[in-house]
Amino acid sequence: MYSRELFYFTVVLVVLLVILSGLCLYLMIKKVNDNKNRKQIDQLKEEYQLPLFHFLQEGREAEGLTVRSPLQTRALVELLAGFSKMFASEDIQERLQGFAEEHFQPFILSQIGHRRWSIRMNALYWIQDFKMKSMVEPLKKLHGSKKVSKAEEMQLLKIAVLFDEKNLVERLTETKHELTEFEYSLLFHSFREDQFRPLVSAFEELPEVMKFAIIDSIGVKNRMEHVSFLKKLLDTGGSELRVRALKAVVGMEFYLDIPTLSVHLSADSWQERLMAIKACEYIRSTELSPALQALMSDPSFYVRSQAAQSLLRLENGEALLREIAVHAEDGYARDMAEQWLERGAVS
């Protein structure tokens, strides 16, 4: 009995060793081939670099740019992708796009349908780099796939923005994967004004996460044409929308009048009071001094600290902080005034 078990164990062990040896041999051969191919691609890129550069600059295609093998295609694709990030000229970009459309379509199509995620993603990056509008229909097919990943969908949306697709708002609200505020913001930052305007028009019907990203994009991209929209949110929006709108205003360094700021300086939300104080820094008016002094006794540490910093930047701010540090009834206000006086002395 024991001899039979030992026999079976030995057979299993031998089979496993054979499998592992075969796997190791396969990986070694694959590594050697990959290194060999990589070396050939790099050599081809060196050969193609100057002819391709002259073609993009002058529009005269050289004989040396003919594509006869997969490695040559790969070398040209990688080289052209690098050039696409170097040149902003419309003429060069048009030649670059035309070259890609003429030479890379079969290769890119094969990559889009590949079973490996990384290869599909590289293909999507190249389509964006080369602005290959001939790929619109294959991309629609990819987007319709049940297996499309979130990263692929994000890249497909970036390409949709680049190609200025008409149903952008609809696609953004009906994504296969749930997008975060950060991901929406990344997309909105690349919107041209004529693409961004419909988002603002549809603001009330959009999900909350998209609303936050729209407001963020206005501030980050300094979209001054939408200041009136932010002001409307400050008057009619909910607490979180008002906080976001104030943050955008601060990012744009836009001047809000003192009556408007006074409303937000006395808001129920400490986040709203905090952002309103930050907006005060672009005015630095002594008219704000009473409100800022009152906020030195705020329940929120962050609000008290920001109020002290804003007071210190006023013309008579240091004297006001000294007065608070000595005579304020509230201990928190005295402590915060002393802290900022020390910081001011050090700086």
C-alpha positions as CSV (number, residue, x, y, z in Angstrom):
1,M,0.0,0.0,0.0
2,Y,2.7,2.4,1.0
3,S,4.8,1.6,-2.1
4,R,1.8,2.3,-4.3
5,E,1.2,5.7,-2.6
6,L,5.0,6.5,-3.0
7,F,4.7,5.6,-6.7
8,Y,1.8,7.9,-7.3
9,F,3.5,10.7,-5.3
10,T,6.7,10.2,-7.4
11,V,4.6,10.4,-10.7
12,V,2.9,13.6,-9.6
13,L,6.2,15.1,-8.6
14,V,7.8,14.2,-11.9
15,V,4.9,15.7,-13.8
16,L,5.0,18.9,-11.8
17,L,8.7,19.2,-12.4
18,V,8.2,18.6,-16.1
19,I,5.5,21.3,-16.2
20,L,7.6,23.8,-14.3
21,S,10.7,23.1,-16.4
22,G,8.6,23.6,-19.6
23,L,7.1,26.8,-18.2
24,C,10.6,28.2,-17.2
25,L,11.9,27.3,-20.7
26,Y,9.0,29.0,-22.3
27,L,9.5,32.2,-20.3
28,M,13.2,32.2,-21.0
29,I,12.6,31.8,-24.7
30,K,9.9,34.5,-24.6
31,K,12.2,36.9,-22.7
32,V,15.0,36.4,-25.3
33,N,12.6,37.0,-28.2
34,D,11.1,40.1,-26.4
35,N,14.6,41.5,-25.9
36,K,15.5,40.8,-29.4
37,N,12.4,42.5,-30.8
38,R,12.9,45.4,-28.5
39,K,16.4,45.9,-29.7
40,Q,15.2,45.8,-33.3
41,I,12.4,48.3,-32.6
42,D,14.9,50.7,-31.0
43,Q,17.2,50.4,-34.0
44,L,14.4,51.0,-36.4
45,K,13.3,54.1,-34.4
46,E,16.8,55.5,-34.8
47,E,16.6,54.9,-38.6
48,Y,13.1,56.4,-38.9
49,Q,13.6,59.4,-36.6
50,L,15.2,61.8,-39.1
51,P,13.0,60.9,-42.1
52,L,9.9,61.1,-40.0
53,F,10.9,64.4,-38.6
54,H,11.5,65.9,-42.1
55,F,8.2,64.5,-43.2
56,L,6.3,66.2,-40.4
57,Q,8.2,69.4,-40.9
58,E,8.1,69.6,-44.7
59,G,5.2,67.3,-45.7
60,R,7.4,65.3,-48.1
61,E,7.3,61.6,-47.3
62,A,10.6,59.8,-47.5
63,E,11.1,56.4,-49.0
64,G,12.6,55.2,-45.8
65,L,9.2,55.4,-44.0
66,T,7.6,52.4,-45.8
67,V,6.1,49.8,-43.5
68,R,6.6,46.2,-44.3
69,S,6.7,44.3,-41.0
70,P,5.0,44.4,-37.6
71,L,8.2,45.6,-35.9
72,Q,8.5,48.4,-38.4
73,T,4.9,49.4,-37.6
74,R,5.6,49.3,-33.9
75,A,8.7,51.4,-34.2
76,L,6.9,54.1,-36.3
77,V,3.9,54.1,-33.9
78,E,6.1,54.6,-30.8
79,L,8.1,57.3,-32.6
80,L,5.1,59.1,-33.9
81,A,3.5,59.0,-30.5
82,G,6.6,60.8,-29.1
83,F,6.5,63.4,-31.9
84,S,2.7,64.1,-31.2
85,K,3.6,65.4,-27.8
86,M,6.4,67.6,-29.1
87,F,4.7,69.6,-31.8
88,A,1.7,71.9,-31.4
89,S,1.6,73.2,-35.0
90,E,-1.7,72.5,-36.8
91,D,0.1,71.6,-40.0
92,I,2.3,69.1,-38.3
93,Q,-0.6,67.6,-36.4
94,E,-2.5,67.2,-39.6
95,R,0.4,65.4,-41.3
96,L,0.8,63.3,-38.2
97,Q,-2.9,62.3,-38.2
98,G,-2.8,61.6,-41.9
99,F,0.3,59.4,-41.6
100,A,-1.3,57.4,-38.8
101,E,-4.6,57.0,-40.6
102,E,-2.8,55.7,-43.7
103,H,-0.3,53.4,-42.1
104,F,-1.5,52.3,-38.7
105,Q,-5.2,51.4,-39.1
106,P,-4.8,47.6,-39.3
107,F,-2.3,47.5,-36.5
108,I,-4.4,49.7,-34.2
109,L,-7.5,47.7,-34.9
110,S,-5.8,44.5,-34.0
111,Q,-4.6,46.1,-30.7
112,I,-8.1,47.3,-29.8
113,G,-9.5,43.8,-30.0
114,H,-6.6,42.2,-28.1
115,R,-7.4,40.0,-25.1
116,R,-4.8,41.8,-23.0
117,W,-6.0,44.9,-21.2
118,S,-2.6,46.7,-21.4
119,I,-2.4,46.3,-25.1
120,R,-6.0,47.7,-25.6
121,M,-5.1,50.7,-23.4
122,N,-2.0,51.4,-25.4
123,A,-4.1,51.4,-28.6
124,L,-6.5,53.9,-27.0
125,Y,-3.7,56.2,-26.0
126,W,-2.3,56.1,-29.6
127,I,-5.7,56.9,-31.1
128,Q,-5.9,59.9,-28.8
129,D,-2.3,60.9,-29.7
130,F,-2.9,60.6,-33.4
131,K,-6.5,61.9,-33.4
132,M,-7.6,58.9,-35.5
133,K,-11.2,59.7,-36.3
134,S,-11.4,56.7,-38.6
135,M,-11.5,54.7,-35.3
136,V,-14.9,56.1,-34.2
137,E,-16.9,53.1,-35.1
138,P,-14.5,50.5,-33.7
139,L,-14.4,52.5,-30.5
140,K,-18.2,52.5,-30.2
141,K,-18.1,48.7,-30.5
142,L,-15.5,48.5,-27.7
143,H,-17.6,50.8,-25.5
144,G,-20.6,48.6,-26.1
145,S,-18.7,45.6,-24.8
146,K,-19.7,44.2,-21.4
147,K,-16.1,43.6,-20.5
148,V,-14.9,47.2,-21.0
149,S,-12.9,48.3,-17.9
150,K,-13.3,51.6,-16.1
151,A,-9.9,52.7,-17.3
152,E,-10.9,52.0,-20.9
153,E,-14.1,53.8,-20.5
154,M,-12.3,56.9,-19.1
155,Q,-10.0,56.8,-22.1
156,L,-12.9,56.4,-24.5
157,L,-14.6,59.4,-22.9
158,K,-11.4,61.5,-23.3
159,I,-11.3,60.5,-27.0
160,A,-15.0,61.4,-27.3
161,V,-14.2,64.9,-25.9
162,L,-11.3,65.2,-28.3
163,F,-13.5,64.2,-31.3
164,D,-16.2,66.6,-30.0
165,E,-19.0,64.0,-30.1
166,K,-22.5,65.5,-30.0
167,N,-23.9,63.4,-27.2
168,L,-21.2,64.1,-24.6
169,V,-23.5,65.1,-21.8
170,E,-25.6,62.0,-22.3
171,R,-22.5,59.7,-22.3
172,L,-21.2,61.3,-19.2
173,T,-24.4,60.7,-17.3
174,E,-24.9,57.1,-18.5
175,T,-21.4,55.6,-17.9
176,K,-21.0,51.9,-17.5
177,H,-18.9,52.5,-14.4
178,E,-19.5,54.9,-11.6
179,L,-17.1,57.8,-11.9
180,T,-15.7,59.8,-9.0
181,E,-15.7,63.6,-8.7
182,F,-11.9,63.6,-9.5
183,E,-12.4,61.5,-12.6
184,Y,-15.2,63.9,-13.9
185,S,-12.9,66.8,-13.1
186,L,-10.1,65.3,-15.2
187,L,-12.5,65.1,-18.1
188,F,-14.0,68.6,-17.6
189,H,-10.6,70.2,-17.5
190,S,-10.1,69.2,-21.1
191,F,-13.4,70.6,-22.3
192,R,-13.4,73.6,-24.7
193,E,-15.8,76.4,-23.7
194,D,-18.4,75.4,-26.4
195,Q,-18.3,71.8,-24.9
196,F,-18.4,73.0,-21.3
197,R,-21.4,75.4,-21.7
198,P,-24.0,72.6,-22.2
199,L,-22.9,71.1,-18.9
200,V,-23.6,74.4,-17.1
201,S,-27.0,74.7,-18.8
202,A,-27.9,71.1,-17.7
203,F,-26.5,71.6,-14.2
204,E,-29.8,71.2,-12.3
205,E,-30.5,67.8,-14.0
206,L,-27.0,66.4,-13.4
207,P,-25.9,64.0,-10.5
208,E,-24.3,65.7,-7.5
209,V,-20.8,64.3,-8.2
210,M,-20.9,65.9,-11.7
211,K,-22.1,69.2,-10.2
212,F,-19.1,69.3,-7.9
213,A,-16.7,68.5,-10.7
214,I,-18.2,71.3,-12.9
215,I,-17.7,73.9,-10.2
216,D,-14.2,72.6,-9.6
217,S,-13.4,72.9,-13.3
218,I,-14.6,76.5,-13.3
219,G,-12.2,77.4,-10.6
220,V,-9.2,75.4,-11.7
221,K,-9.5,76.4,-15.4
222,N,-10.3,80.0,-14.4
223,R,-13.5,80.1,-16.5
224,M,-14.3,83.7,-15.8
225,E,-17.3,83.6,-18.2
226,H,-19.1,81.5,-15.6
227,V,-18.7,83.8,-12.6
228,S,-22.4,84.8,-12.8
229,F,-23.2,81.1,-12.5
230,L,-21.1,80.9,-9.3
231,K,-22.8,84.0,-7.9
232,K,-26.2,82.4,-8.5
233,L,-25.1,79.3,-6.7
234,L,-24.0,81.4,-3.7
235,D,-27.5,82.9,-3.6
236,T,-29.6,79.8,-4.3
237,G,-27.5,76.7,-3.9
238,G,-27.4,74.3,-0.9
239,S,-24.7,74.4,1.7
240,E,-22.2,72.1,-0.1
241,L,-22.7,73.9,-3.4
242,R,-22.1,77.3,-1.8
243,V,-18.9,75.9,-0.3
244,R,-17.8,74.6,-3.6
245,A,-18.7,77.9,-5.4
246,L,-16.7,79.9,-2.8
247,K,-13.7,77.6,-3.3
248,A,-13.9,78.2,-7.0
249,V,-14.1,82.0,-6.5
250,V,-11.0,81.8,-4.2
251,G,-9.1,79.8,-6.9
252,M,-10.0,82.4,-9.5
253,E,-9.0,85.2,-7.1
254,F,-12.3,86.9,-8.0
255,Y,-13.5,89.9,-6.0
256,L,-16.8,89.4,-4.1
257,D,-18.4,92.5,-2.6
258,I,-18.4,92.9,1.2
259,P,-22.2,92.5,1.6
260,T,-22.1,89.1,-0.2
261,L,-19.1,88.0,1.9
262,S,-20.8,89.0,5.1
263,V,-23.6,86.6,4.5
264,H,-21.3,83.7,4.1
265,L,-19.1,84.7,7.0
266,S,-22.1,84.1,9.3
267,A,-23.2,80.9,7.6
268,D,-24.2,77.8,9.7
269,S,-21.6,75.6,8.0
270,W,-18.0,76.1,9.3
271,Q,-16.7,75.0,5.9
272,E,-18.6,77.9,4.3
273,R,-17.4,80.4,6.9
274,L,-13.8,79.1,6.2
275,M,-14.0,79.6,2.5
276,A,-15.6,83.0,2.9
277,I,-12.7,84.1,5.0
278,K,-10.3,82.9,2.4
279,A,-12.2,85.0,-0.2
280,C,-11.7,88.0,2.1
281,E,-7.9,87.9,1.4
282,Y,-8.4,89.3,-2.1
283,I,-10.1,92.4,-0.6
284,R,-8.2,93.1,2.6
285,S,-10.7,95.8,3.5
286,T,-10.9,97.2,7.1
287,E,-14.7,96.9,6.7
288,L,-14.3,93.2,7.2
289,S,-12.4,93.7,10.4
290,P,-15.5,93.3,12.8
291,A,-16.7,90.1,11.2
292,L,-13.2,88.6,11.2
293,Q,-12.7,89.6,14.9
294,A,-16.0,87.9,15.7
295,L,-14.8,84.7,14.0
296,M,-11.7,84.6,16.2
297,S,-14.1,83.0,18.7
298,D,-15.6,80.5,16.2
299,P,-16.1,76.9,17.5
300,S,-14.0,75.7,14.6
301,F,-10.2,75.8,15.1
302,Y,-9.7,76.1,11.3
303,V,-12.1,79.1,11.1
304,R,-10.3,80.8,14.0
305,S,-6.9,80.2,12.4
306,Q,-8.0,81.5,9.0
307,A,-9.6,84.6,10.6
308,A,-6.4,85.4,12.5
309,Q,-4.4,85.0,9.3
310,S,-6.7,87.3,7.4
311,L,-6.7,89.9,10.2
312,L,-2.9,89.9,10.2
313,R,-2.9,90.8,6.5
314,L,-5.0,93.9,7.1
315,E,-3.3,97.3,7.3
316,N,-3.8,97.5,11.1
317,G,-4.1,93.7,11.5
318,E,-1.2,93.2,13.9
319,A,-2.5,95.8,16.3
320,L,-5.9,94.2,16.2
321,L,-4.5,90.8,17.0
322,R,-2.5,92.3,19.9
323,E,-5.7,93.8,21.3
324,I,-7.4,90.4,21.0
325,A,-4.5,88.6,22.6
326,V,-4.7,90.8,25.7
327,H,-8.3,91.8,26.1
328,A,-10.5,89.2,24.4
329,E,-12.9,87.4,26.8
330,D,-12.7,84.2,24.8
331,G,-9.7,82.1,25.6
332,Y,-9.6,80.4,22.2
333,A,-9.5,83.8,20.5
334,R,-6.6,84.9,22.8
335,D,-4.6,81.8,22.1
336,M,-5.1,82.0,18.4
337,A,-4.1,85.7,18.3
338,E,-0.9,84.9,20.2
339,Q,-0.1,82.0,17.8
340,W,-0.4,84.2,14.7
341,L,1.5,87.1,16.3
342,E,4.4,84.6,16.9
343,R,4.2,83.4,13.3
344,G,4.1,86.9,12.0
345,A,7.2,87.8,14.1
346,V,9.1,84.7,12.8
347,S,8.2,85.4,9.1
